[in-house]
């Protein structure tokens, strides 16, 4: 068998295994949870069915978290009328540190501390910051590791709305 024939044969065999850009990624359902918020209320994910939810994992000592805080707050305010829910979850942090972060960056969306690190494990957080975009049906549409920009947040939210 000559070289060209061998290449054609390999392409014919391997082409069906190639994944294209338009292929839909299998989405995971977001696990339900309840978080005690800094303002005394609780946040339960399942109570927000029908709404897009942005969950941002952060810590007060995390430099990229500081860099993205103003973008998260700005988009939260811009999308408030569109019924998009933002939630900040501090992990690997102290109560005092996390509350100080929320105050320093004037975050107006609900925030709380995951003292036992359970939610970080459930959502597969391996670095900070991590932002999870959950659609109105409760499926995780996108998870971003690293600092987000306002443009990225809006892009992902517009896909959910």
C-alpha positions as CSV (number, residue, x, y, z in Angstrom):
1,X,0.0,0.0,0.0
2,X,1.4,3.4,-0.9
3,X,1.7,6.3,1.4
4,X,-1.3,8.3,0.0
5,X,-3.6,5.3,0.3
6,X,-2.5,4.7,3.9
7,X,-3.1,8.4,4.8
8,X,-6.6,8.2,3.2
9,X,-7.4,5.1,5.0
10,X,-6.3,6.5,8.3
11,X,-8.3,9.7,7.7
12,X,-11.4,7.7,6.9
13,X,-11.1,5.7,10.1
14,X,-10.2,8.6,12.4
15,X,-12.4,11.4,11.0
16,X,-15.6,10.1,12.7
17,X,-13.8,10.3,16.0
18,X,-12.9,14.0,15.6
19,X,-14.9,16.5,17.5
20,X,-16.0,19.7,15.8
21,X,-16.4,23.2,17.3
22,X,-20.2,23.0,17.0
23,X,-20.5,19.8,19.0
24,X,-22.6,20.3,22.1
25,X,-20.9,19.6,25.4
26,X,-22.7,17.4,27.8
27,X,-23.8,19.7,30.7
28,X,-23.9,18.7,34.4
29,X,-26.8,19.5,36.7
30,X,-25.8,21.9,39.5
31,X,-26.1,20.2,42.9
32,X,-28.5,21.9,45.2
33,X,-27.0,23.6,48.3
34,X,-27.8,26.1,51.0
35,X,-25.3,28.7,52.1
36,X,-25.5,31.0,55.2
37,X,-25.0,34.5,54.0
38,X,-23.1,37.3,55.7
39,X,-26.3,39.3,56.1
40,X,-28.0,36.5,58.1
41,X,-30.2,35.2,55.3
42,X,-29.7,31.8,53.5
43,X,-29.2,31.1,49.8
44,X,-30.6,27.9,48.4
45,X,-29.9,27.3,44.8
46,X,-33.1,25.3,44.0
47,X,-35.2,28.4,45.0
48,X,-33.8,30.1,42.0
49,X,-35.0,27.7,39.3
50,X,-36.0,29.7,36.3
51,X,-33.2,32.3,36.8
52,X,-29.7,32.4,35.6
53,X,-27.2,32.1,38.5
54,X,-23.6,33.2,38.6
55,X,-21.6,31.7,41.4
56,X,-18.2,33.2,42.1
57,X,-15.7,31.5,44.4
58,X,-13.2,33.9,45.9
59,X,-10.9,34.6,48.9
60,X,-9.8,37.8,50.4
61,X,-6.1,36.9,49.9
62,X,-6.5,36.1,46.2
63,X,-5.0,38.8,44.0
64,X,-7.0,37.8,40.8
65,X,-10.2,37.9,42.9
66,X,-9.5,41.5,43.8
67,X,-8.9,42.3,40.1
68,X,-12.3,40.9,39.1
69,X,-14.5,42.2,42.0
70,X,-15.4,45.5,40.3
71,X,-16.4,43.7,37.1
72,X,-18.6,41.2,38.9
73,X,-20.3,44.1,40.8
74,X,-20.8,46.2,37.7
75,X,-22.4,43.3,35.7
76,X,-24.5,42.3,38.7
77,X,-26.0,45.8,38.7
78,X,-26.4,45.9,35.0
79,X,-28.2,42.5,34.8
80,X,-30.3,43.0,38.0
81,X,-33.4,43.9,36.0
82,X,-32.9,40.7,33.8
83,X,-33.3,38.6,37.0
84,X,-29.8,37.2,37.0
85,X,-28.7,36.1,40.4
86,X,-25.1,36.6,41.5
87,X,-23.7,34.7,44.5
88,X,-20.2,35.1,46.0
89,X,-18.8,32.2,48.0
90,X,-15.6,32.7,50.0
91,X,-13.5,29.6,50.4
92,X,-10.2,28.9,52.1
93,X,-10.7,32.1,54.0
94,X,-11.7,33.5,57.4
95,X,-15.0,35.1,58.2
96,X,-13.3,38.4,59.0
97,X,-11.2,38.3,55.8
98,X,-14.1,37.5,53.6
99,X,-16.4,40.1,55.1
100,X,-13.6,42.7,54.8
101,X,-13.3,41.8,51.1
102,X,-17.0,42.2,50.5
103,X,-17.0,45.6,52.2
104,X,-13.8,46.8,50.5
105,X,-15.1,46.1,47.0
106,X,-18.7,47.1,47.9
107,X,-20.2,43.9,46.7
108,X,-24.0,44.2,46.8
109,X,-24.9,40.7,45.7
110,X,-25.4,37.9,48.3
111,X,-22.1,36.5,49.7
112,X,-21.2,34.0,52.3
113,X,-18.4,31.8,53.6
114,X,-18.1,28.0,52.9
115,X,-16.4,27.2,56.1
116,X,-16.2,23.4,55.5
117,X,-15.1,23.8,51.8
118,X,-18.0,21.6,50.7
119,X,-19.2,23.8,47.9
120,X,-15.8,24.2,46.4
121,X,-15.5,20.4,46.2
122,X,-19.0,19.9,44.9
123,X,-18.3,22.4,42.0
124,X,-14.8,21.1,41.4
125,X,-13.0,24.3,42.3
126,X,-9.3,23.8,42.2
127,X,-8.1,27.4,42.0
128,X,-9.3,30.9,42.7
129,X,-11.2,32.7,41.5
130,X,-13.6,30.3,39.8
131,X,-16.9,31.4,38.4
132,X,-19.8,29.0,37.5
133,X,-22.6,30.0,35.2
134,X,-25.8,28.1,35.8
135,X,-28.8,28.3,33.4
136,X,-32.4,28.7,34.3
137,X,-33.0,24.9,34.2
138,X,-30.2,24.3,36.8
139,X,-27.5,23.1,34.4
140,X,-23.9,24.3,34.6
141,X,-23.4,26.0,31.3
142,X,-19.8,27.2,31.8
143,X,-17.1,27.2,34.5
144,X,-14.3,29.7,34.3
145,X,-11.1,29.3,36.3
146,X,-9.2,32.6,36.8
147,X,-10.3,36.2,36.9
148,X,-13.3,37.1,34.8
149,X,-13.8,40.4,32.9
150,X,-17.1,42.2,32.4
151,X,-17.0,41.3,28.8
152,X,-16.7,37.5,29.6
153,X,-19.4,37.6,32.2
154,X,-21.9,39.4,29.8
155,X,-20.9,37.0,27.0
156,X,-21.7,33.9,29.1
157,X,-24.9,35.5,30.6
158,X,-26.2,36.4,27.2
159,X,-26.0,32.8,26.2
160,X,-28.2,31.9,29.2
161,X,-30.9,34.5,28.7
